[in-house]
Amino acid sequence: MMTAKTQLILVPGLLCTSALWRAQLDGLADIAQMSVTDEHTRHTDIGDIAAAILAVAPDRFALAGLSFGGYIALEIMRRAPHRVDRLALLDTAAGIDDADRRKLRREFIEQTRLGRFLGVTDRLLPVLVHPDRLADRELVAAVKAMAVEVGQDGFLRQQTAIMGRPDSRPGLAEIDCPTLVLVGRQDALTPLDVHEEMAAAIVGARLVVIEDCGHLSTMERPEAVNQAMRAWLTVGRA
């Protein structure tokens, strides 16, 4: 008897689209029925994003989010933990921005409103991918193409939602489903120690560190990420 495929919702990050998860959509299709939300570009409040995703989600589903997508996944866990069978938090954080990060976001917003949106993208690239991958034309082009698709207005909505997000750290100990916490070793935006803290706070969470990898792990090291996600999707299943 074949086991039914897991219903898996994938949530992209800031300035990211479904292309962020392309390798997972291809590589995990045999075990998961996947959908990628675009609600993360439509609202200025993270609660509204979570509510919109839940409104169309199956009764029970697995959930994975990267970066901003992880913030949204944690908001979904706060609102409807009984609906999430398993959780994957990739290159993200449970806490809120410090003063310096909030100042930088406000600068990005101002620069974008002045019509320098593409300049924001170029400024972000060095912290989005491993330094060695900045010369990877195909990867850089894919990252920039996602940003263009999200667009200036989507970026402004996303930054507003991120700055207004609540602190998810107090609720981590209440998460009781199989949880994967994954991070690129050289992630400059959400570093390893943040993920170690999250994994320690979530009972039974598995921490996976992807070597020679920056913030966009699903695109930079898709094979390693797929291996970790496959193990997460199949743990406890017959």
Backbone bond lengths (Angstrom), bond angles and torsions (degrees), N, CA, C in turn:
res aa  C-N    CA-C-N  psi(-1)  N-CA   C-N-CA  omega(-1)  CA-C   N-CA-C  phi
1 M - - - 1.465 - - 1.524 109.99 -
2 M 1.341 117.99 127.61 1.451 121.68 -177.85 1.525 110.61 -79.63
3 T 1.323 115.66 138.35 1.456 120.82 176.14 1.528 109.05 -77.64
4 A 1.324 116.78 135.00 1.463 120.80 179.85 1.527 110.05 -63.43
5 K 1.321 115.52 146.37 1.458 119.53 178.77 1.530 110.63 -67.73
6 T 1.318 114.87 143.98 1.458 121.14 176.03 1.526 109.74 -70.46
7 Q 1.324 116.81 134.93 1.460 122.07 172.94 1.529 107.52 -81.10
8 L 1.319 116.62 115.48 1.464 121.63 -173.10 1.527 110.22 -123.35
9 I 1.345 115.59 123.14 1.460 121.91 174.77 1.521 108.43 -100.30
10 L 1.329 115.80 127.78 1.459 122.92 -179.83 1.521 109.16 -108.49
11 V 1.325 116.39 130.93 1.467 120.85 -177.33 1.534 109.02 -116.69
12 P 1.336 117.94 116.30 1.467 120.47 -179.44 1.527 112.29 -71.84
13 G 1.327 114.82 171.45 1.447 121.43 179.40 1.523 113.17 -97.55
14 L 1.310 115.20 -168.74 1.459 123.08 177.98 1.528 109.95 -58.48
15 L 1.340 115.71 130.72 1.459 122.57 178.70 1.524 112.92 60.36
16 C 1.330 116.35 23.00 1.461 120.83 -179.21 1.525 110.74 -117.48
17 T 1.333 114.71 154.15 1.454 122.45 178.29 1.528 109.14 -124.55
18 S 1.315 116.54 -166.45 1.458 119.79 178.14 1.524 112.42 -60.88
19 A 1.329 117.54 -19.96 1.469 120.83 178.16 1.524 111.43 -60.72
20 L 1.323 117.12 -25.30 1.466 120.76 176.98 1.524 111.04 -58.40
21 W 1.334 116.51 -31.58 1.465 122.83 -174.21 1.530 112.58 -107.72
22 R 1.324 117.85 13.52 1.469 119.87 -173.68 1.532 111.85 -57.47
23 A 1.312 117.58 -43.76 1.470 120.40 -178.56 1.519 111.78 -66.35
24 Q 1.321 117.12 -31.03 1.463 120.49 177.92 1.530 110.38 -76.03
25 L 1.313 117.15 -39.08 1.461 120.69 177.57 1.527 110.57 -60.15
26 D 1.320 115.86 -35.52 1.466 120.26 178.36 1.529 111.88 -80.85
27 G 1.335 116.34 -44.95 1.452 120.47 -170.15 1.508 116.42 -82.15
28 L 1.326 117.53 -16.51 1.466 120.69 -176.90 1.527 112.52 -117.36
29 A 1.315 116.29 11.89 1.464 120.46 -175.24 1.523 112.72 -65.16
30 D 1.324 117.19 -21.50 1.464 119.37 -178.84 1.520 112.98 -74.32
31 I 1.348 117.25 -20.12 1.466 119.76 -176.59 1.530 113.43 -120.85
32 A 1.324 117.76 -9.27 1.466 119.71 -176.89 1.522 111.23 -138.66
33 Q 1.317 114.80 140.71 1.467 122.70 171.24 1.523 105.78 -95.54
34 M 1.322 117.04 105.31 1.461 121.23 -167.75 1.521 112.95 -107.42
35 S 1.321 114.78 147.92 1.456 121.62 170.89 1.515 107.90 -139.09
36 V 1.336 116.08 145.08 1.465 121.86 179.00 1.519 108.26 -111.89
37 T 1.310 116.60 121.85 1.463 120.32 -179.54 1.523 111.13 -77.19
38 D 1.324 116.13 151.65 1.459 120.54 169.81 1.530 111.16 -117.36
39 E 1.323 115.94 10.79 1.465 120.20 178.34 1.533 112.19 -63.79
40 H 1.323 116.62 -20.38 1.468 120.37 -178.50 1.522 112.85 -68.28
41 T 1.334 117.78 -7.41 1.466 121.06 178.13 1.522 112.55 -106.75
42 R 1.335 117.79 -3.51 1.461 120.51 -166.94 1.521 115.40 -103.90
43 H 1.325 119.01 -11.67 1.464 121.33 -170.61 1.524 110.91 -132.25
44 T 1.314 115.30 156.96 1.467 120.91 178.61 1.517 112.12 -102.42
45 D 1.327 117.29 3.96 1.467 122.12 -179.43 1.527 108.35 -129.21
46 I 1.311 116.39 129.53 1.462 119.73 -175.70 1.529 111.36 -66.70
47 G 1.324 117.12 -29.01 1.460 120.30 175.47 1.517 111.88 -65.81
48 D 1.335 116.30 -37.66 1.465 120.08 177.75 1.525 110.95 -66.82
49 I 1.326 116.52 -37.07 1.467 120.22 177.41 1.526 109.95 -63.15
50 A 1.333 115.99 -48.42 1.467 120.41 -179.97 1.520 111.23 -60.23
51 A 1.320 116.75 -43.36 1.463 120.72 -179.33 1.520 111.42 -63.37
52 A 1.336 116.82 -39.42 1.463 120.44 179.95 1.524 111.26 -66.58
53 I 1.315 117.16 -38.52 1.467 121.04 177.70 1.517 110.10 -66.53
54 L 1.321 116.92 -45.80 1.465 120.70 -179.69 1.523 112.18 -63.44
55 A 1.310 117.03 -30.24 1.467 120.62 -176.76 1.527 112.21 -64.88
56 V 1.323 116.64 -27.11 1.472 119.43 -177.62 1.528 112.21 -114.66
57 A 1.321 117.62 0.80 1.463 121.39 -177.73 1.522 111.04 -77.42
58 P 1.349 117.19 156.19 1.466 119.79 172.42 1.533 110.67 -61.47
59 D 1.311 116.41 166.15 1.464 119.99 178.63 1.523 111.38 -58.68
60 R 1.336 115.44 -39.50 1.467 121.60 177.26 1.521 108.39 -131.06
61 F 1.317 116.92 138.90 1.462 119.77 -176.61 1.524 110.37 -159.95
62 A 1.319 115.22 160.02 1.460 122.14 168.99 1.524 107.67 -90.99
63 L 1.322 116.22 154.94 1.461 120.92 -171.59 1.520 109.84 -140.07
64 A 1.328 115.91 130.13 1.465 121.00 176.76 1.513 109.74 -134.47
65 G 1.325 116.43 134.07 1.459 120.53 178.08 1.511 110.73 -138.18
66 L 1.329 115.62 142.40 1.465 121.37 178.04 1.518 109.12 -114.37
67 S 1.323 116.34 130.61 1.461 123.63 176.91 1.530 110.42 58.20
68 F 1.324 118.59 -118.51 1.462 121.83 175.07 1.526 110.33 -53.59
69 G 1.327 116.63 -35.21 1.461 120.41 176.20 1.509 112.48 -61.94
70 G 1.329 116.76 -31.59 1.457 120.48 175.35 1.516 112.22 -69.32
71 Y 1.335 116.88 -37.53 1.465 119.83 175.97 1.530 109.64 -59.99
72 I 1.334 114.82 -42.06 1.473 120.20 -179.99 1.522 110.37 -66.80
73 A 1.334 116.87 -41.92 1.463 120.30 178.97 1.528 111.01 -59.84
74 L 1.314 117.01 -39.63 1.463 120.08 178.90 1.528 111.29 -68.78
75 E 1.323 117.15 -32.26 1.468 120.08 175.21 1.525 110.16 -67.91
76 I 1.323 116.91 -38.98 1.467 120.35 175.98 1.525 110.02 -63.03
77 M 1.319 117.67 -39.84 1.470 120.99 177.74 1.524 110.89 -63.49
78 R 1.313 116.55 -34.63 1.462 120.05 179.23 1.529 110.61 -68.51
79 R 1.328 116.84 -34.73 1.459 121.61 -175.12 1.527 113.22 -89.13
80 A 1.318 117.87 -36.83 1.467 120.34 -172.30 1.525 112.16 -145.31
81 P 1.329 117.80 58.27 1.472 119.52 -177.76 1.522 112.85 -61.83
82 H 1.320 117.51 -27.35 1.463 122.05 -178.97 1.518 112.62 -68.83
83 R 1.324 117.57 -14.24 1.461 120.52 -178.96 1.529 113.21 -96.55
84 V 1.308 117.61 -10.37 1.469 121.32 -175.26 1.526 110.10 -101.39
85 D 1.337 116.09 116.30 1.464 122.18 -178.87 1.520 112.67 -76.26
86 R 1.334 115.94 -37.21 1.456 121.46 179.89 1.523 108.49 -155.90
87 L 1.324 115.83 154.09 1.458 121.90 -170.25 1.529 109.97 -132.58
88 A 1.343 116.26 135.51 1.466 121.62 174.19 1.526 108.98 -125.30
89 L 1.309 115.88 124.97 1.459 123.23 179.65 1.522 107.59 -114.66
90 L 1.326 116.74 111.41 1.454 122.13 -174.67 1.527 110.63 -113.70
91 D 1.336 115.72 126.53 1.464 120.98 173.31 1.526 111.17 44.26
92 T 1.325 115.42 59.89 1.460 120.95 -174.56 1.525 109.61 -142.32
93 A 1.312 116.96 -165.11 1.462 121.85 179.88 1.517 108.95 -155.81
94 A 1.312 116.37 150.90 1.461 120.72 178.40 1.521 112.04 -94.99
95 G 1.331 116.71 -20.42 1.457 120.30 -177.44 1.521 112.41 -84.36
96 I 1.320 116.17 -177.12 1.457 122.54 178.88 1.529 109.48 -102.49
97 D 1.319 115.84 169.22 1.460 121.07 -179.29 1.524 111.39 -67.20
98 D 1.330 115.48 145.44 1.452 118.94 169.97 1.528 108.30 -83.19
99 A 1.325 116.69 178.96 1.464 120.75 -174.62 1.524 111.68 -61.95
100 D 1.324 117.64 -38.95 1.462 120.61 -178.65 1.524 111.04 -66.58
101 R 1.323 117.06 -41.15 1.460 119.88 -179.68 1.536 110.96 -67.52
102 R 1.323 116.96 -38.62 1.464 119.95 177.27 1.529 110.42 -64.76
103 K 1.328 117.09 -39.30 1.467 120.86 177.91 1.523 110.23 -62.55
104 L 1.319 116.76 -41.96 1.461 120.42 179.24 1.523 111.35 -64.64
105 R 1.333 116.76 -40.35 1.468 119.17 178.08 1.526 110.91 -63.22
106 R 1.317 116.86 -41.06 1.464 119.42 178.71 1.527 110.81 -63.47
107 E 1.341 116.73 -36.04 1.462 120.21 177.32 1.524 110.76 -65.66
108 F 1.332 116.87 -40.97 1.464 120.74 177.29 1.523 110.88 -62.27
109 I 1.329 116.02 -41.86 1.462 120.41 179.29 1.525 110.15 -62.44
110 E 1.321 116.96 -45.87 1.469 120.61 -179.64 1.524 110.80 -64.08
111 Q 1.324 117.19 -43.14 1.458 120.86 179.46 1.531 110.37 -61.73
112 T 1.324 116.22 -40.55 1.461 120.48 179.56 1.521 110.85 -65.92
113 R 1.315 117.42 -42.55 1.466 120.82 179.47 1.524 112.27 -65.35
114 L 1.324 116.16 -23.02 1.466 120.43 177.04 1.525 112.03 -86.45
115 G 1.340 115.37 3.88 1.451 119.25 175.52 1.506 115.16 90.63
116 R 1.347 117.03 16.62 1.461 120.07 -178.94 1.530 110.62 -110.90
117 F 1.320 116.45 46.16 1.462 122.35 -178.17 1.515 112.14 -62.40
118 L 1.330 118.21 -45.08 1.467 120.37 -179.68 1.525 110.98 -65.15
119 G 1.326 116.33 -29.69 1.462 119.26 174.99 1.514 111.69 -64.90
120 V 1.334 116.17 -35.82 1.463 120.49 175.82 1.516 110.07 -60.80
121 T 1.339 116.46 -44.32 1.457 120.76 -179.69 1.521 111.00 -59.41
122 D 1.322 117.66 -46.83 1.461 121.12 -179.96 1.521 111.35 -63.56
123 R 1.319 116.23 -35.95 1.458 119.98 -179.44 1.523 111.23 -69.52
124 L 1.339 116.63 -30.79 1.457 120.72 -178.62 1.524 113.46 -79.61
125 L 1.317 116.76 -27.57 1.471 120.08 -172.69 1.529 114.73 -50.81
126 P 1.343 119.65 -44.80 1.465 119.00 -177.08 1.527 114.56 -62.62
127 V 1.326 118.08 -19.34 1.464 119.33 177.34 1.520 112.22 -102.77
128 L 1.335 116.95 -2.74 1.451 120.05 -179.97 1.523 112.91 -90.46
129 V 1.343 116.53 -31.54 1.462 119.78 -177.24 1.523 110.19 -128.67
130 H 1.327 115.67 161.79 1.459 122.22 176.74 1.537 109.17 -57.28
131 P 1.328 118.39 140.14 1.467 120.48 -178.11 1.524 113.91 -51.86
132 D 1.317 116.62 -35.80 1.461 119.77 -179.54 1.515 113.26 -68.76
133 R 1.338 117.07 -15.57 1.465 120.29 -176.95 1.524 112.75 -95.74
134 L 1.322 117.57 -1.09 1.458 119.89 179.49 1.529 111.62 -66.09
135 A 1.319 116.57 -21.81 1.460 121.00 177.45 1.524 112.41 -91.23
136 D 1.334 116.63 -0.25 1.465 121.95 178.32 1.528 107.98 -81.25
137 R 1.318 116.36 98.02 1.463 120.63 -172.88 1.522 112.21 -62.07
138 E 1.320 116.46 -38.45 1.469 119.72 -178.41 1.521 111.17 -65.38
139 L 1.333 116.57 -44.64 1.459 120.62 179.42 1.526 110.73 -65.65
140 V 1.319 117.01 -48.17 1.467 120.80 -179.20 1.527 110.64 -60.62
141 A 1.324 117.19 -41.39 1.464 120.69 178.81 1.522 111.08 -63.29
142 A 1.337 116.53 -38.54 1.469 120.23 179.53 1.525 110.88 -66.78
143 V 1.326 116.98 -40.43 1.465 120.92 178.80 1.530 110.36 -64.58
144 K 1.325 116.38 -44.34 1.462 120.20 179.68 1.531 111.87 -66.27
145 A 1.326 116.11 -36.15 1.464 119.53 179.23 1.526 110.79 -64.71
146 M 1.340 117.08 -38.39 1.458 119.86 176.42 1.524 110.48 -61.48
147 A 1.335 116.38 -44.19 1.461 120.45 -179.02 1.530 111.19 -61.22
148 V 1.327 116.61 -41.51 1.464 120.31 178.63 1.519 110.38 -63.00
149 E 1.338 116.56 -39.69 1.463 120.11 -179.69 1.530 111.51 -66.22
150 V 1.324 117.35 -41.25 1.467 120.23 176.95 1.521 109.84 -64.21
151 G 1.320 116.64 -44.24 1.453 121.78 174.10 1.518 114.47 82.06
152 Q 1.307 113.99 169.71 1.457 121.70 -177.14 1.522 112.36 -60.75
153 D 1.315 117.39 -48.07 1.463 120.32 -177.08 1.529 111.05 -65.91
154 G 1.333 115.91 -41.14 1.460 119.22 177.69 1.518 111.54 -62.14
155 F 1.326 116.68 -41.22 1.463 121.58 178.49 1.522 110.99 -60.80
156 L 1.325 117.15 -43.52 1.464 120.39 179.85 1.526 110.87 -64.07
157 R 1.327 116.62 -41.71 1.465 119.49 177.81 1.529 110.19 -62.91
158 Q 1.318 116.72 -42.70 1.461 120.22 -178.55 1.523 111.76 -63.53
159 Q 1.322 117.55 -45.95 1.463 119.94 -179.62 1.521 111.29 -62.63
160 T 1.327 116.76 -38.30 1.463 120.19 177.36 1.526 110.81 -62.83
161 A 1.329 116.58 -44.20 1.463 120.81 179.30 1.525 111.19 -63.70
162 I 1.321 116.63 -41.15 1.465 120.50 -178.91 1.520 110.71 -63.96
163 M 1.317 117.37 -44.01 1.465 119.88 -177.95 1.525 112.31 -66.83
164 G 1.325 116.72 -25.27 1.457 119.88 -178.85 1.514 114.27 -94.95
165 R 1.318 118.40 5.13 1.466 120.18 -175.63 1.523 111.36 -70.71
166 P 1.331 116.96 149.70 1.463 120.43 177.24 1.527 111.37 -81.23
167 D 1.302 115.95 165.82 1.459 122.39 175.75 1.528 108.17 -77.70
168 S 1.329 116.86 119.53 1.466 120.92 -177.64 1.523 113.05 -92.40
169 R 1.312 118.54 -4.27 1.467 120.24 -175.80 1.522 113.89 -61.04
170 P 1.341 119.33 -38.87 1.472 118.13 -179.37 1.529 114.13 -61.63
171 G 1.329 118.01 -23.82 1.456 120.45 -176.95 1.517 114.82 -95.48
172 L 1.323 118.49 -1.81 1.456 120.44 -175.74 1.527 112.51 -61.62
173 A 1.322 117.11 -37.60 1.468 120.61 -177.73 1.524 112.56 -67.31
174 E 1.338 117.19 -15.93 1.463 120.87 -179.21 1.528 112.54 -87.56
175 I 1.321 117.20 -10.34 1.468 120.50 179.49 1.529 108.60 -72.08
176 D 1.336 116.37 124.50 1.471 118.71 -174.59 1.530 112.84 -129.82
177 C 1.318 117.12 24.38 1.466 120.53 174.79 1.529 109.02 -108.36
178 P 1.334 118.29 162.39 1.471 119.90 177.27 1.527 110.32 -54.86
179 T 1.332 116.01 124.15 1.461 120.48 -172.83 1.520 110.88 -127.53
180 L 1.317 114.88 131.30 1.456 123.14 173.91 1.520 108.42 -106.25
181 V 1.326 116.21 128.87 1.463 121.95 173.10 1.528 106.12 -117.05
182 L 1.327 116.49 115.76 1.467 121.29 -171.80 1.522 110.03 -127.11
183 V 1.337 115.83 141.27 1.461 120.34 -178.52 1.528 110.12 -151.60
184 G 1.335 115.69 144.32 1.457 120.52 170.57 1.522 109.52 -73.79
185 R 1.306 116.05 137.08 1.467 120.66 -176.90 1.523 111.44 -54.51
186 Q 1.328 118.01 -36.89 1.468 122.12 -176.87 1.532 112.37 -103.43
187 D 1.316 117.34 24.94 1.467 120.40 177.48 1.530 109.08 -62.31
188 A 1.327 116.38 115.24 1.459 120.86 -177.62 1.516 113.00 -87.96
189 L 1.330 118.15 -20.21 1.456 121.45 -178.03 1.522 112.29 -86.71
190 T 1.325 116.35 -46.04 1.467 121.33 179.01 1.526 106.84 -128.53
191 P 1.314 117.88 87.91 1.464 122.15 -168.34 1.529 114.35 -70.90
192 L 1.328 113.67 172.23 1.459 122.24 -175.30 1.521 112.83 -55.56
193 D 1.336 118.20 -43.00 1.464 119.45 -174.88 1.523 112.43 -61.75
194 V 1.342 116.86 -31.11 1.463 120.82 176.69 1.526 110.14 -64.12
195 H 1.313 116.20 -40.03 1.466 121.20 -179.64 1.524 111.40 -73.23
196 E 1.301 117.49 -34.74 1.461 120.76 175.47 1.523 110.29 -61.31
197 E 1.330 116.39 -40.16 1.464 120.66 178.77 1.527 111.00 -66.79
198 M 1.340 116.61 -42.01 1.460 119.55 178.69 1.525 110.80 -63.40
199 A 1.321 116.18 -46.62 1.465 120.43 -178.07 1.518 111.17 -63.07
200 A 1.321 116.61 -36.27 1.463 119.96 179.36 1.525 111.29 -69.49
201 A 1.315 117.14 -29.82 1.468 120.97 -176.54 1.527 112.70 -82.97
202 I 1.342 117.45 -23.08 1.468 121.43 -178.34 1.528 108.03 -97.53
203 V 1.311 116.69 118.09 1.461 121.27 -176.40 1.529 110.56 -59.81
204 G 1.320 115.46 124.77 1.454 120.74 175.82 1.512 115.49 78.30
205 A 1.328 118.17 5.02 1.465 120.26 -178.75 1.524 110.81 -65.00
206 R 1.324 115.79 145.56 1.465 121.54 176.01 1.514 109.08 -103.84
207 L 1.324 116.85 124.64 1.461 122.21 177.41 1.521 109.14 -96.52
208 V 1.328 116.33 126.78 1.462 122.31 177.03 1.524 108.40 -122.88
209 V 1.319 116.56 126.90 1.466 122.45 178.06 1.527 108.15 -109.30
210 I 1.319 116.26 123.13 1.457 122.12 -179.50 1.532 108.56 -94.18
211 E 1.327 115.94 121.12 1.461 120.46 -175.39 1.528 111.37 -75.58
212 D 1.343 114.43 152.75 1.467 122.21 177.26 1.527 110.53 51.31
213 C 1.318 115.55 52.04 1.466 120.88 -172.54 1.519 110.11 -147.59
214 G 1.325 115.19 140.49 1.449 121.30 176.75 1.514 112.33 -97.17
215 H 1.331 116.21 -141.59 1.464 121.91 -171.10 1.528 113.36 -78.40
216 L 1.319 117.84 -33.89 1.460 120.85 -176.49 1.527 110.43 -93.63
217 S 1.310 115.55 65.11 1.464 121.69 -170.98 1.520 113.47 -59.69
218 T 1.322 117.76 -36.90 1.464 120.31 -176.48 1.518 112.32 -64.30
219 M 1.336 116.72 -26.54 1.457 121.52 178.85 1.525 112.08 -96.56
220 E 1.327 116.29 -33.84 1.458 119.99 -176.63 1.530 112.44 -76.05
221 R 1.319 116.25 -43.43 1.467 121.31 -177.42 1.529 109.28 -132.47
222 P 1.332 117.07 64.76 1.465 120.12 -173.42 1.519 114.15 -61.65
223 E 1.326 118.29 -36.32 1.461 119.43 -177.81 1.525 110.94 -65.15
224 A 1.321 116.56 -44.01 1.465 120.16 -179.85 1.522 111.22 -66.51
225 V 1.327 116.43 -40.05 1.463 120.10 177.95 1.519 110.40 -64.99
226 N 1.324 117.17 -43.59 1.462 120.11 179.36 1.517 111.82 -61.38
227 Q 1.325 116.57 -38.31 1.460 119.98 178.19 1.526 110.62 -61.87
228 A 1.326 116.67 -44.89 1.461 120.94 -179.67 1.529 110.83 -67.14
229 M 1.323 116.83 -40.38 1.463 119.88 -179.33 1.527 111.71 -70.70
230 R 1.317 117.29 -34.05 1.461 120.20 177.17 1.534 109.82 -63.35
231 A 1.325 116.54 -44.47 1.465 119.98 178.04 1.522 110.71 -61.32
232 W 1.334 116.24 -40.81 1.468 121.42 179.28 1.530 111.43 -65.91
233 L 1.314 117.11 -41.71 1.464 120.91 -178.71 1.524 113.29 -70.15
234 T 1.311 117.37 -23.23 1.470 120.48 -175.37 1.526 113.51 -104.90
235 V 1.323 118.44 -9.01 1.456 119.64 -179.62 1.531 109.95 -61.74
236 G 1.320 115.94 130.59 1.453 120.72 178.00 1.506 114.79 80.06
237 R 1.343 117.75 1.37 1.465 120.21 179.99 1.525 110.44 -100.31
238 A 1.299 116.81 142.47 1.465 121.59 -179.46 1.522 110.71 -72.95
